[in-house]
Amino acid sequence: MPAYDYRCTACDHVFEVVRAISDRAEVVCPTCEAPAKRLFSPVGVVFKGSGFHNTDYRPRPKSEEPSPSGKDSCGGSSDSCASCPASTGSAD
């Protein structure tokens, strides 16, 4: 069962209660027995696996970089890339 944080409306005491989601009973403060309201907290998110920024855009180690094989740095062949210095002409 999940644990929820509550704050007393009378004395501002913050405490934790373990209860089912479907439980509708009112929660009371353990110190003064006044009604308590549930606190909502942000959920921690952990990105794992491929497809996330921290794995896709980090610099590659030198051993993983592709070796030159007749392709320019932009990925095109040297005769079709107009922006590369190795370009030989215009693309008709």
PDB file of N, CA, C and O in Angstrom:
ATOM      1  N   MET A   1       0.840  -1.183   0.000  1.00  0.00           N
ATOM      2  CA  MET A   1       0.000   0.000   0.000  1.00  0.00           C
ATOM      3  C   MET A   1       0.886   1.247   0.000  1.00  0.00           C
ATOM      4  O   MET A   1       1.960   1.247   0.602  1.00  0.00           O
ATOM      5  N   PRO A   2       0.446   2.291  -0.662  1.00  0.00           N
ATOM      6  CA  PRO A   2       1.258   3.511  -0.737  1.00  0.00           C
ATOM      7  C   PRO A   2       1.204   4.328   0.551  1.00  0.00           C
ATOM      8  O   PRO A   2       0.258   4.223   1.331  1.00  0.00           O
ATOM      9  N   ALA A   3       2.223   5.132   0.754  1.00  0.00           N
ATOM     10  CA  ALA A   3       2.300   6.044   1.889  1.00  0.00           C
ATOM     11  C   ALA A   3       2.013   7.462   1.390  1.00  0.00           C
ATOM     12  O   ALA A   3       2.495   7.868   0.332  1.00  0.00           O
ATOM     13  N   TYR A   4       1.233   8.198   2.156  1.00  0.00           N
ATOM     14  CA  TYR A   4       0.860   9.564   1.793  1.00  0.00           C
ATOM     15  C   TYR A   4       1.259  10.507   2.913  1.00  0.00           C
ATOM     16  O   TYR A   4       1.216  10.144   4.088  1.00  0.00           O
ATOM     17  N   ASP A   5       1.653  11.735   2.537  1.00  0.00           N
ATOM     18  CA  ASP A   5       1.983  12.771   3.513  1.00  0.00           C
ATOM     19  C   ASP A   5       0.742  13.610   3.775  1.00  0.00           C
ATOM     20  O   ASP A   5      -0.003  13.950   2.855  1.00  0.00           O
ATOM     21  N   TYR A   6       0.532  13.938   5.055  1.00  0.00           N
ATOM     22  CA  TYR A   6      -0.603  14.761   5.469  1.00  0.00           C
ATOM     23  C   TYR A   6      -0.103  15.894   6.340  1.00  0.00           C
ATOM     24  O   TYR A   6       0.933  15.770   6.993  1.00  0.00           O
ATOM     25  N   ARG A   7      -0.852  17.026   6.355  1.00  0.00           N
ATOM     26  CA  ARG A   7      -0.562  18.159   7.231  1.00  0.00           C
ATOM     27  C   ARG A   7      -1.824  18.481   8.025  1.00  0.00           C
ATOM     28  O   ARG A   7      -2.919  18.591   7.474  1.00  0.00           O
ATOM     29  N   CYS A   8      -1.639  18.627   9.318  1.00  0.00           N
ATOM     30  CA  CYS A   8      -2.754  18.952  10.212  1.00  0.00           C
ATOM     31  C   CYS A   8      -3.229  20.370   9.930  1.00  0.00           C
ATOM     32  O   CYS A   8      -2.413  21.271   9.733  1.00  0.00           O
ATOM     33  N   THR A   9      -4.540  20.573   9.911  1.00  0.00           N
ATOM     34  CA  THR A   9      -5.097  21.907   9.652  1.00  0.00           C
ATOM     35  C   THR A   9      -5.019  22.800  10.887  1.00  0.00           C
ATOM     36  O   THR A   9      -5.121  24.021  10.765  1.00  0.00           O
ATOM     37  N   ALA A  10      -4.839  22.216  12.080  1.00  0.00           N
ATOM     38  CA  ALA A  10      -4.797  23.004  13.307  1.00  0.00           C
ATOM     39  C   ALA A  10      -3.365  23.328  13.746  1.00  0.00           C
ATOM     40  O   ALA A  10      -3.053  24.487  14.019  1.00  0.00           O
ATOM     41  N   CYS A  11      -2.494  22.315  13.815  1.00  0.00           N
ATOM     42  CA  CYS A  11      -1.147  22.541  14.353  1.00  0.00           C
ATOM     43  C   CYS A  11      -0.038  22.474  13.312  1.00  0.00           C
ATOM     44  O   CYS A  11       1.131  22.615  13.673  1.00  0.00           O
ATOM     45  N   ASP A  12      -0.352  22.264  12.034  1.00  0.00           N
ATOM     46  CA  ASP A  12       0.602  22.181  10.922  1.00  0.00           C
ATOM     47  C   ASP A  12       1.616  21.045  11.079  1.00  0.00           C
ATOM     48  O   ASP A  12       2.694  21.094  10.487  1.00  0.00           O
ATOM     49  N   HIS A  13       1.286  20.045  11.855  1.00  0.00           N
ATOM     50  CA  HIS A  13       2.146  18.866  11.997  1.00  0.00           C
ATOM     51  C   HIS A  13       2.070  18.055  10.704  1.00  0.00           C
ATOM     52  O   HIS A  13       0.977  17.775  10.212  1.00  0.00           O
ATOM     53  N   VAL A  14       3.236  17.673  10.146  1.00  0.00           N
ATOM     54  CA  VAL A  14       3.292  16.873   8.919  1.00  0.00           C
ATOM     55  C   VAL A  14       3.622  15.441   9.313  1.00  0.00           C
ATOM     56  O   VAL A  14       4.560  15.197  10.073  1.00  0.00           O
ATOM     57  N   PHE A  15       2.840  14.486   8.789  1.00  0.00           N
ATOM     58  CA  PHE A  15       3.035  13.079   9.114  1.00  0.00           C
ATOM     59  C   PHE A  15       2.689  12.225   7.906  1.00  0.00           C
ATOM     60  O   PHE A  15       2.090  12.699   6.940  1.00  0.00           O
ATOM     61  N   GLU A  16       3.078  10.953   7.979  1.00  0.00           N
ATOM     62  CA  GLU A  16       2.882  10.023   6.880  1.00  0.00           C
ATOM     63  C   GLU A  16       1.897   8.939   7.299  1.00  0.00           C
ATOM     64  O   GLU A  16       1.942   8.437   8.422  1.00  0.00           O
ATOM     65  N   VAL A  17       0.995   8.584   6.362  1.00  0.00           N
ATOM     66  CA  VAL A  17       0.005   7.538   6.614  1.00  0.00           C
ATOM     67  C   VAL A  17       0.070   6.528   5.482  1.00  0.00           C
ATOM     68  O   VAL A  17       0.064   6.901   4.309  1.00  0.00           O
ATOM     69  N   VAL A  18       0.132   5.243   5.832  1.00  0.00           N
ATOM     70  CA  VAL A  18       0.096   4.173   4.838  1.00  0.00           C
ATOM     71  C   VAL A  18      -1.348   3.710   4.741  1.00  0.00           C
ATOM     72  O   VAL A  18      -1.928   3.245   5.722  1.00  0.00           O
ATOM     73  N   ARG A  19      -1.931   3.840   3.542  1.00  0.00           N
ATOM     74  CA  ARG A  19      -3.336   3.480   3.366  1.00  0.00           C
ATOM     75  C   ARG A  19      -3.616   3.151   1.918  1.00  0.00           C
ATOM     76  O   ARG A  19      -2.850   3.522   1.029  1.00  0.00           O
ATOM     77  N   ALA A  20      -4.704   2.461   1.682  1.00  0.00           N
ATOM     78  CA  ALA A  20      -5.111   2.098   0.331  1.00  0.00           C
ATOM     79  C   ALA A  20      -5.643   3.333  -0.393  1.00  0.00           C
ATOM     80  O   ALA A  20      -6.133   4.274   0.231  1.00  0.00           O
ATOM     81  N   ILE A  21      -5.538   3.307  -1.708  1.00  0.00           N
ATOM     82  CA  ILE A  21      -6.052   4.421  -2.507  1.00  0.00           C
ATOM     83  C   ILE A  21      -7.561   4.534  -2.362  1.00  0.00           C
ATOM     84  O   ILE A  21      -8.109   5.636  -2.355  1.00  0.00           O
ATOM     85  N   SER A  22      -8.221   3.410  -2.246  1.00  0.00           N
ATOM     86  CA  SER A  22      -9.685   3.396  -2.168  1.00  0.00           C
ATOM     87  C   SER A  22     -10.220   3.754  -0.788  1.00  0.00           C
ATOM     88  O   SER A  22     -11.432   3.908  -0.633  1.00  0.00           O
ATOM     89  N   ASP A  23      -9.360   3.892   0.221  1.00  0.00           N
ATOM     90  CA  ASP A  23      -9.802   4.214   1.580  1.00  0.00           C
ATOM     91  C   ASP A  23     -10.306   5.651   1.631  1.00  0.00           C
ATOM     92  O   ASP A  23      -9.561   6.582   1.325  1.00  0.00           O
ATOM     93  N   ARG A  24     -11.542   5.831   2.009  1.00  0.00           N
ATOM     94  CA  ARG A  24     -12.162   7.169   2.038  1.00  0.00           C
ATOM     95  C   ARG A  24     -12.282   7.749   3.445  1.00  0.00           C
ATOM     96  O   ARG A  24     -12.819   8.847   3.597  1.00  0.00           O
ATOM     97  N   ALA A  25     -11.807   7.062   4.470  1.00  0.00           N
ATOM     98  CA  ALA A  25     -11.916   7.560   5.837  1.00  0.00           C
ATOM     99  C   ALA A  25     -11.084   8.825   6.004  1.00  0.00           C
ATOM    100  O   ALA A  25     -10.010   8.955   5.415  1.00  0.00           O
ATOM    101  N   GLU A  26     -11.591   9.761   6.816  1.00  0.00           N
ATOM    102  CA  GLU A  26     -10.880  11.009   7.049  1.00  0.00           C
ATOM    103  C   GLU A  26      -9.653  10.740   7.919  1.00  0.00           C
ATOM    104  O   GLU A  26      -9.710   9.939   8.852  1.00  0.00           O
ATOM    105  N   VAL A  27      -8.557  11.407   7.611  1.00  0.00           N
ATOM    106  CA  VAL A  27      -7.320  11.251   8.367  1.00  0.00           C
ATOM    107  C   VAL A  27      -7.253  12.360   9.402  1.00  0.00           C
ATOM    108  O   VAL A  27      -7.520  13.525   9.111  1.00  0.00           O
ATOM    109  N   VAL A  28      -6.885  11.965  10.636  1.00  0.00           N
ATOM    110  CA  VAL A  28      -6.766  12.945  11.716  1.00  0.00           C
ATOM    111  C   VAL A  28      -5.322  12.995  12.185  1.00  0.00           C
ATOM    112  O   VAL A  28      -4.579  12.023  12.045  1.00  0.00           O
ATOM    113  N   CYS A  29      -4.936  14.119  12.735  1.00  0.00           N
ATOM    114  CA  CYS A  29      -3.576  14.347  13.225  1.00  0.00           C
ATOM    115  C   CYS A  29      -3.317  13.462  14.452  1.00  0.00           C
ATOM    116  O   CYS A  29      -4.160  13.386  15.345  1.00  0.00           O
ATOM    117  N   PRO A  30      -2.156  12.792  14.502  1.00  0.00           N
ATOM    118  CA  PRO A  30      -1.861  11.938  15.662  1.00  0.00           C
ATOM    119  C   PRO A  30      -1.529  12.734  16.935  1.00  0.00           C
ATOM    120  O   PRO A  30      -1.572  12.168  18.027  1.00  0.00           O
ATOM    121  N   THR A  31      -1.197  14.037  16.823  1.00  0.00           N
ATOM    122  CA  THR A  31      -0.853  14.817  18.013  1.00  0.00           C
ATOM    123  C   THR A  31      -2.042  15.551  18.608  1.00  0.00           C
ATOM    124  O   THR A  31      -2.194  15.587  19.829  1.00  0.00           O
ATOM    125  N   CYS A  32      -2.898  16.144  17.762  1.00  0.00           N
ATOM    126  CA  CYS A  32      -4.025  16.920  18.298  1.00  0.00           C
ATOM    127  C   CYS A  32      -5.389  16.395  17.852  1.00  0.00           C
ATOM    128  O   CYS A  32      -6.416  16.912  18.291  1.00  0.00           O
ATOM    129  N   GLU A  33      -5.418  15.390  16.999  1.00  0.00           N
ATOM    130  CA  GLU A  33      -6.633  14.737  16.502  1.00  0.00           C
ATOM    131  C   GLU A  33      -7.558  15.663  15.706  1.00  0.00           C
ATOM    132  O   GLU A  33      -8.766  15.436  15.644  1.00  0.00           O
ATOM    133  N   ALA A  34      -6.987  16.701  15.103  1.00  0.00           N
ATOM    134  CA  ALA A  34      -7.741  17.579  14.206  1.00  0.00           C
ATOM    135  C   ALA A  34      -7.692  16.980  12.802  1.00  0.00           C
ATOM    136  O   ALA A  34      -6.822  16.157  12.517  1.00  0.00           O
ATOM    137  N   PRO A  35      -8.613  17.377  11.920  1.00  0.00           N
ATOM    138  CA  PRO A  35      -8.569  16.855  10.539  1.00  0.00           C
ATOM    139  C   PRO A  35      -7.279  17.266   9.828  1.00  0.00           C
ATOM    140  O   PRO A  35      -6.716  18.328  10.094  1.00  0.00           O
ATOM    141  N   ALA A  36      -6.827  16.406   8.924  1.00  0.00           N
ATOM    142  CA  ALA A  36      -5.594  16.663   8.179  1.00  0.00           C
ATOM    143  C   ALA A  36      -5.888  16.637   6.687  1.00  0.00           C
ATOM    144  O   ALA A  36      -6.802  15.949   6.233  1.00  0.00           O
ATOM    145  N   LYS A  37      -5.111  17.385   5.940  1.00  0.00           N
ATOM    146  CA  LYS A  37      -5.230  17.450   4.481  1.00  0.00           C
ATOM    147  C   LYS A  37      -4.035  16.752   3.855  1.00  0.00           C
ATOM    148  O   LYS A  37      -2.916  16.835   4.360  1.00  0.00           O
ATOM    149  N   ARG A  38      -4.286  16.065   2.749  1.00  0.00           N
ATOM    150  CA  ARG A  38      -3.215  15.350   2.056  1.00  0.00           C
ATOM    151  C   ARG A  38      -2.326  16.333   1.307  1.00  0.00           C
ATOM    152  O   ARG A  38      -2.825  17.269   0.682  1.00  0.00           O
ATOM    153  N   LEU A  39      -1.013  16.129   1.364  1.00  0.00           N
ATOM    154  CA  LEU A  39      -0.042  16.942   0.643  1.00  0.00           C
ATOM    155  C   LEU A  39       0.294  16.266  -0.671  1.00  0.00           C
ATOM    156  O   LEU A  39       0.415  15.042  -0.734  1.00  0.00           O
ATOM    157  N   PHE A  40       0.442  17.046  -1.698  1.00  0.00           N
ATOM    158  CA  PHE A  40       0.823  16.513  -3.000  1.00  0.00           C
ATOM    159  C   PHE A  40       2.262  16.919  -3.278  1.00  0.00           C
ATOM    160  O   PHE A  40       2.631  18.086  -3.142  1.00  0.00           O
ATOM    161  N   SER A  41       3.064  15.943  -3.667  1.00  0.00           N
ATOM    162  CA  SER A  41       4.482  16.161  -3.930  1.00  0.00           C
ATOM    163  C   SER A  41       4.785  15.828  -5.380  1.00  0.00           C
ATOM    164  O   SER A  41       4.117  14.980  -5.974  1.00  0.00           O
ATOM    165  N   PRO A  42       5.789  16.488  -5.960  1.00  0.00           N
ATOM    166  CA  PRO A  42       6.160  16.143  -7.335  1.00  0.00           C
ATOM    167  C   PRO A  42       6.746  14.736  -7.397  1.00  0.00           C
ATOM    168  O   PRO A  42       7.372  14.267  -6.447  1.00  0.00           O
ATOM    169  N   VAL A  43       6.537  14.090  -8.502  1.00  0.00           N
ATOM    170  CA  VAL A  43       7.018  12.731  -8.703  1.00  0.00           C
ATOM    171  C   VAL A  43       8.402  12.783  -9.329  1.00  0.00           C
ATOM    172  O   VAL A  43       8.638  13.547 -10.265  1.00  0.00           O
ATOM    173  N   GLY A  44       9.309  11.978  -8.816  1.00  0.00           N
ATOM    174  CA  GLY A  44      10.640  11.900  -9.397  1.00  0.00           C
ATOM    175  C   GLY A  44      10.597  11.089 -10.677  1.00  0.00           C
ATOM    176  O   GLY A  44      10.031   9.996 -10.703  1.00  0.00           O
ATOM    177  N   VAL A  45      11.189  11.612 -11.735  1.00  0.00           N
ATOM    178  CA  VAL A  45      11.183  10.928 -13.023  1.00  0.00           C
ATOM    179  C   VAL A  45      12.611  10.526 -13.374  1.00  0.00           C
ATOM    180  O   VAL A  45      13.532  11.339 -13.288  1.00  0.00           O
ATOM    181  N   VAL A  46      12.789   9.275 -13.766  1.00  0.00           N
ATOM    182  CA  VAL A  46      14.093   8.773 -14.162  1.00  0.00           C
ATOM    183  C   VAL A  46      13.997   8.330 -15.614  1.00  0.00           C
ATOM    184  O   VAL A  46      13.192   7.461 -15.948  1.00  0.00           O
ATOM    185  N   PHE A  47      14.810   8.922 -16.473  1.00  0.00           N
ATOM    186  CA  PHE A  47      14.819   8.562 -17.887  1.00  0.00           C
ATOM    187  C   PHE A  47      15.862   7.479 -18.108  1.00  0.00           C
ATOM    188  O   PHE A  47      17.050   7.690 -17.862  1.00  0.00           O
ATOM    189  N   LYS A  48      15.419   6.332 -18.567  1.00  0.00           N
ATOM    190  CA  LYS A  48      16.333   5.224 -18.844  1.00  0.00           C
ATOM    191  C   LYS A  48      16.120   4.743 -20.262  1.00  0.00           C
ATOM    192  O   LYS A  48      15.041   4.907 -20.831  1.00  0.00           O
ATOM    193  N   GLY A  49      17.142   4.155 -20.822  1.00  0.00           N
ATOM    194  CA  GLY A  49      17.023   3.586 -22.157  1.00  0.00           C
ATOM    195  C   GLY A  49      17.398   4.579 -23.236  1.00  0.00           C
ATOM    196  O   GLY A  49      17.757   5.723 -22.959  1.00  0.00           O
ATOM    197  N   SER A  50      17.307   4.119 -24.464  1.00  0.00           N
ATOM    198  CA  SER A  50      17.660   4.993 -25.579  1.00  0.00           C
ATOM    199  C   SER A  50      16.488   5.912 -25.900  1.00  0.00           C
ATOM    200  O   SER A  50      15.351   5.644 -25.511  1.00  0.00           O
ATOM    201  N   GLY A  51      16.771   6.975 -26.599  1.00  0.00           N
ATOM    202  CA  GLY A  51      15.729   7.894 -27.001  1.00  0.00           C
ATOM    203  C   GLY A  51      15.618   9.114 -26.118  1.00  0.00           C
ATOM    204  O   GLY A  51      14.765   9.967 -26.362  1.00  0.00           O
ATOM    205  N   PHE A  52      16.450   9.227 -25.100  1.00  0.00           N
ATOM    206  CA  PHE A  52      16.390  10.375 -24.217  1.00  0.00           C
ATOM    207  C   PHE A  52      17.622  11.244 -24.413  1.00  0.00           C
ATOM    208  O   PHE A  52      18.664  10.768 -24.863  1.00  0.00           O
ATOM    209  N   HIS A  53      17.499  12.490 -24.079  1.00  0.00           N
ATOM    210  CA  HIS A  53      18.548  13.468 -24.331  1.00  0.00           C
ATOM    211  C   HIS A  53      19.886  13.072 -23.706  1.00  0.00           C
ATOM    212  O   HIS A  53      20.926  13.215 -24.349  1.00  0.00           O
ATOM    213  N   ASN A  54      19.881  12.580 -22.474  1.00  0.00           N
ATOM    214  CA  ASN A  54      21.157  12.305 -21.813  1.00  0.00           C
ATOM    215  C   ASN A  54      21.889  11.118 -22.418  1.00  0.00           C
ATOM    216  O   ASN A  54      23.079  10.953 -22.148  1.00  0.00           O
ATOM    217  N   THR A  55      21.249  10.292 -23.214  1.00  0.00           N
ATOM    218  CA  THR A  55      21.948   9.180 -23.849  1.00  0.00           C
ATOM    219  C   THR A  55      22.210   9.435 -25.323  1.00  0.00           C
ATOM    220  O   THR A  55      23.167   8.888 -25.871  1.00  0.00           O
ATOM    221  N   ASP A  56      21.405  10.233 -25.973  1.00  0.00           N
ATOM    222  CA  ASP A  56      21.544  10.436 -27.407  1.00  0.00           C
ATOM    223  C   ASP A  56      22.475  11.580 -27.785  1.00  0.00           C
ATOM    224  O   ASP A  56      23.036  11.554 -28.880  1.00  0.00           O
ATOM    225  N   TYR A  57      22.661  12.562 -26.948  1.00  0.00           N
ATOM    226  CA  TYR A  57      23.419  13.741 -27.327  1.00  0.00           C
ATOM    227  C   TYR A  57      24.728  13.898 -26.575  1.00  0.00           C
ATOM    228  O   TYR A  57      25.358  14.950 -26.679  1.00  0.00           O
ATOM    229  N   ARG A  58      25.156  12.911 -25.834  1.00  0.00           N
ATOM    230  CA  ARG A  58      26.444  13.027 -25.178  1.00  0.00           C
ATOM    231  C   ARG A  58      27.549  12.745 -26.195  1.00  0.00           C
ATOM    232  O   ARG A  58      27.316  12.020 -27.162  1.00  0.00           O
ATOM    233  N   PRO A  59      28.741  13.298 -25.998  1.00  0.00           N
ATOM    234  CA  PRO A  59      29.822  13.075 -26.972  1.00  0.00           C
ATOM    235  C   PRO A  59      30.243  11.610 -26.990  1.00  0.00           C
ATOM    236  O   PRO A  59      30.318  10.950 -25.953  1.00  0.00           O
ATOM    237  N   ARG A  60      30.514  11.126 -28.189  1.00  0.00           N
ATOM    238  CA  ARG A  60      30.962   9.739 -28.338  1.00  0.00           C
ATOM    239  C   ARG A  60      32.446   9.645 -28.020  1.00  0.00           C
ATOM    240  O   ARG A  60      33.201  10.572 -28.316  1.00  0.00           O
ATOM    241  N   PRO A  61      32.872   8.544 -27.423  1.00  0.00           N
ATOM    242  CA  PRO A  61      34.313   8.335 -27.252  1.00  0.00           C
ATOM    243  C   PRO A  61      34.976   8.187 -28.620  1.00  0.00           C
ATOM    244  O   PRO A  61      34.317   7.806 -29.588  1.00  0.00           O
ATOM    245  N   LYS A  62      36.245   8.478 -28.707  1.00  0.00           N
ATOM    246  CA  LYS A  62      36.974   8.419 -29.985  1.00  0.00           C
ATOM    247  C   LYS A  62      36.884   7.045 -30.625  1.00  0.00           C
ATOM    248  O   LYS A  62      36.907   6.945 -31.851  1.00  0.00           O
ATOM    249  N   SER A  63      36.784   5.981 -29.834  1.00  0.00           N
ATOM    250  CA  SER A  63      36.740   4.632 -30.393  1.00  0.00           C
ATOM    251  C   SER A  63      35.428   4.331 -31.110  1.00  0.00           C
ATOM    252  O   SER A  63      35.375   3.415 -31.930  1.00  0.00           O
ATOM    253  N   GLU A  64      34.354   5.094 -30.814  1.00  0.00           N
ATOM    254  CA  GLU A  64      33.056   4.847 -31.433  1.00  0.00           C
ATOM    255  C   GLU A  64      32.794   5.712 -32.661  1.00  0.00           C
ATOM    256  O   GLU A  64      31.822   5.470 -33.376  1.00  0.00           O
ATOM    257  N   GLU A  65      33.633   6.712 -32.926  1.00  0.00           N
ATOM    258  CA  GLU A  65      33.393   7.604 -34.056  1.00  0.00           C
ATOM    259  C   GLU A  65      33.580   6.842 -35.359  1.00  0.00           C
ATOM    260  O   GLU A  65      34.508   6.043 -35.482  1.00  0.00           O
ATOM    261  N   PRO A  66      32.705   7.084 -36.335  1.00  0.00           N
ATOM    262  CA  PRO A  66      32.836   6.372 -37.610  1.00  0.00           C
ATOM    263  C   PRO A  66      34.106   6.791 -38.347  1.00  0.00           C
ATOM    264  O   PRO A  66      34.524   7.947 -38.283  1.00  0.00           O
ATOM    265  N   SER A  67      34.701   5.847 -39.036  1.00  0.00           N
ATOM    266  CA  SER A  67      35.907   6.149 -39.795  1.00  0.00           C
ATOM    267  C   SER A  67      35.533   6.740 -41.142  1.00  0.00           C
ATOM    268  O   SER A  67      34.480   6.397 -41.680  1.00  0.00           O
ATOM    269  N   PRO A  68      36.367   7.629 -41.716  1.00  0.00           N
ATOM    270  CA  PRO A  68      36.046   8.218 -43.014  1.00  0.00           C
ATOM    271  C   PRO A  68      36.035   7.140 -44.098  1.00  0.00           C
ATOM    272  O   PRO A  68      36.963   6.337 -44.200  1.00  0.00           O
ATOM    273  N   SER A  69      34.979   7.134 -44.901  1.00  0.00           N
ATOM    274  CA  SER A  69      34.867   6.116 -45.950  1.00  0.00           C
ATOM    275  C   SER A  69      34.307   6.735 -47.230  1.00  0.00           C
ATOM    276  O   SER A  69      33.371   6.201 -47.826  1.00  0.00           O
ATOM    277  N   GLY A  70      34.885   7.864 -47.650  1.00  0.00           N
ATOM    278  CA  GLY A  70      34.412   8.506 -48.869  1.00  0.00           C
ATOM    279  C   GLY A  70      33.201   9.396 -48.631  1.00  0.00           C
ATOM    280  O   GLY A  70      32.632   9.924 -49.587  1.00  0.00           O
ATOM    281  N   LYS A  71      32.797   9.574 -47.383  1.00  0.00           N
ATOM    282  CA  LYS A  71      31.672  10.438 -47.058  1.00  0.00           C
ATOM    283  C   LYS A  71      32.200  11.684 -46.380  1.00  0.00           C
ATOM    284  O   LYS A  71      33.199  11.628 -45.664  1.00  0.00           O
ATOM    285  N   ASP A  72      31.534  12.817 -46.600  1.00  0.00           N
ATOM    286  CA  ASP A  72      31.902  14.044 -45.921  1.00  0.00           C
ATOM    287  C   ASP A  72      31.342  14.024 -44.509  1.00  0.00           C
ATOM    288  O   ASP A  72      30.574  13.131 -44.150  1.00  0.00           O
ATOM    289  N   SER A  73      31.727  15.009 -43.711  1.00  0.00           N
ATOM    290  CA  SER A  73      31.284  15.067 -42.324  1.00  0.00           C
ATOM    291  C   SER A  73      29.773  15.246 -42.211  1.00  0.00           C
ATOM    292  O   SER A  73      29.195  14.922 -41.174  1.00  0.00           O
ATOM    293  N   CYS A  74      29.127  15.752 -43.252  1.00  0.00           N
ATOM    294  CA  CYS A  74      27.685  15.935 -43.202  1.00  0.00           C
ATOM    295  C   CYS A  74      26.937  14.674 -43.604  1.00  0.00           C
ATOM    296  O   CYS A  74      25.712  14.630 -43.498  1.00  0.00           O
ATOM    297  N   GLY A  75      27.638  13.658 -44.058  1.00  0.00           N
ATOM    298  CA  GLY A  75      26.996  12.398 -44.387  1.00  0.00           C
ATOM    299  C   GLY A  75      26.771  12.187 -45.869  1.00  0.00           C
ATOM    300  O   GLY A  75      26.424  11.079 -46.277  1.00  0.00           O
ATOM    301  N   GLY A  76      26.955  13.209 -46.688  1.00  0.00           N
ATOM    302  CA  GLY A  76      26.736  13.070 -48.128  1.00  0.00           C
ATOM    303  C   GLY A  76      28.032  12.753 -48.845  1.00  0.00           C
ATOM    304  O   GLY A  76      29.111  12.871 -48.262  1.00  0.00           O
ATOM    305  N   SER A  77      27.939  12.358 -50.086  1.00  0.00           N
ATOM    306  CA  SER A  77      29.169  12.117 -50.851  1.00  0.00           C
ATOM    307  C   SER A  77      29.750  13.457 -51.267  1.00  0.00           C
ATOM    308  O   SER A  77      29.027  14.449 -51.359  1.00  0.00           O
ATOM    309  N   SER A  78      31.062  13.489 -51.520  1.00  0.00           N
ATOM    310  CA  SER A  78      31.744  14.761 -51.769  1.00  0.00           C
ATOM    311  C   SER A  78      31.267  15.457 -53.045  1.00  0.00           C
ATOM    312  O   SER A  78      31.435  16.671 -53.160  1.00  0.00           O
ATOM    313  N   ASP A  79      30.682  14.745 -54.003  1.00  0.00           N
ATOM    314  CA  ASP A  79      30.249  15.412 -55.231  1.00  0.00           C
ATOM    315  C   ASP A  79      28.820  15.951 -55.156  1.00  0.00           C
ATOM    316  O   ASP A  79      28.394  16.653 -56.072  1.00  0.00           O
ATOM    317  N   SER A  80      28.068  15.646 -54.096  1.00  0.00           N
ATOM    318  CA  SER A  80      26.690  16.117 -54.022  1.00  0.00           C
ATOM    319  C   SER A  80      26.442  17.109 -52.900  1.00  0.00           C
ATOM    320  O   SER A  80      25.341  17.651 -52.801  1.00  0.00           O
ATOM    321  N   CYS A  81      27.412  17.358 -52.064  1.00  0.00           N
ATOM    322  CA  CYS A  81      27.215  18.243 -50.917  1.00  0.00           C
ATOM    323  C   CYS A  81      27.734  19.637 -51.259  1.00  0.00           C
ATOM    324  O   CYS A  81      28.942  19.825 -51.397  1.00  0.00           O
ATOM    325  N   ALA A  82      26.846  20.611 -51.396  1.00  0.00           N
ATOM    326  CA  ALA A  82      27.238  21.958 -51.821  1.00  0.00           C
ATOM    327  C   ALA A  82      27.891  22.739 -50.678  1.00  0.00           C
ATOM    328  O   ALA A  82      28.644  23.678 -50.937  1.00  0.00           O
ATOM    329  N   SER A  83      27.624  22.379 -49.432  1.00  0.00           N
ATOM    330  CA  SER A  83      28.172  23.141 -48.323  1.00  0.00           C
ATOM    331  C   SER A  83      29.516  22.634 -47.837  1.00  0.00           C
ATOM    332  O   SER A  83      30.153  23.296 -47.017  1.00  0.00           O
ATOM    333  N   CYS A  84      29.974  21.474 -48.316  1.00  0.00           N
ATOM    334  CA  CYS A  84      31.249  20.921 -47.874  1.00  0.00           C
ATOM    335  C   CYS A  84      32.381  21.460 -48.733  1.00  0.00           C
ATOM    336  O   CYS A  84      32.186  21.704 -49.924  1.00  0.00           O
ATOM    337  N   PRO A  85      33.574  21.653 -48.148  1.00  0.00           N
ATOM    338  CA  PRO A  85      34.709  22.167 -48.906  1.00  0.00           C
ATOM    339  C   PRO A  85      35.157  21.192 -50.002  1.00  0.00           C
ATOM    340  O   PRO A  85      35.778  21.625 -50.973  1.00  0.00           O
ATOM    341  N   ALA A  86      34.867  19.906 -49.881  1.00  0.00           N
ATOM    342  CA  ALA A  86      35.286  18.920 -50.883  1.00  0.00           C
ATOM    343  C   ALA A  86      34.302  18.837 -52.045  1.00  0.00           C
ATOM    344  O   ALA A  86      34.471  18.003 -52.934  1.00  0.00           O
ATOM    345  N   SER A  87      33.290  19.679 -52.052  1.00  0.00           N
ATOM    346  CA  SER A  87      32.288  19.626 -53.117  1.00  0.00           C
ATOM    347  C   SER A  87      32.906  20.024 -54.446  1.00  0.00           C
ATOM    348  O   SER A  87      33.667  20.989 -54.521  1.00  0.00           O
ATOM    349  N   THR A  88      32.578  19.279 -55.494  1.00  0.00           N
ATOM    350  CA  THR A  88      33.193  19.519 -56.798  1.00  0.00           C
ATOM    351  C   THR A  88      32.327  20.331 -57.747  1.00  0.00           C
ATOM    352  O   THR A  88      32.817  20.836 -58.757  1.00  0.00           O
ATOM    353  N   GLY A  89      31.082  20.458 -57.440  1.00  0.00           N
ATOM    354  CA  GLY A  89      30.239  21.189 -58.384  1.00  0.00           C
ATOM    355  C   GLY A  89      28.831  21.369 -57.856  1.00  0.00           C
ATOM    356  O   GLY A  89      28.548  21.113 -56.686  1.00  0.00           O
ATOM    357  N   SER A  90      27.966  21.809 -58.729  1.00  0.00           N
ATOM    358  CA  SER A  90      26.589  22.044 -58.317  1.00  0.00           C
ATOM    359  C   SER A  90      25.780  20.773 -58.539  1.00  0.00           C
ATOM    360  O   SER A  90      26.112  19.929 -59.372  1.00  0.00           O
ATOM    361  N   ALA A  91      24.711  20.669 -57.766  1.00  0.00           N
ATOM    362  CA  ALA A  91      23.813  19.518 -57.923  1.00  0.00           C
ATOM    363  C   ALA A  91      22.753  19.902 -58.934  1.00  0.00           C
ATOM    364  O   ALA A  91      21.934  20.775 -58.644  1.00  0.00           O
ATOM    365  N   ASP A  92      22.732  19.300 -60.086  1.00  0.00           N
ATOM    366  CA  ASP A  92      21.781  19.656 -61.143  1.00  0.00           C
ATOM    367  C   ASP A  92      20.491  18.934 -60.962  1.00  0.00           C
ATOM    368  O   ASP A  92      19.569  19.108 -61.758  1.00  0.00           O
TER     369      ASP A  92
END
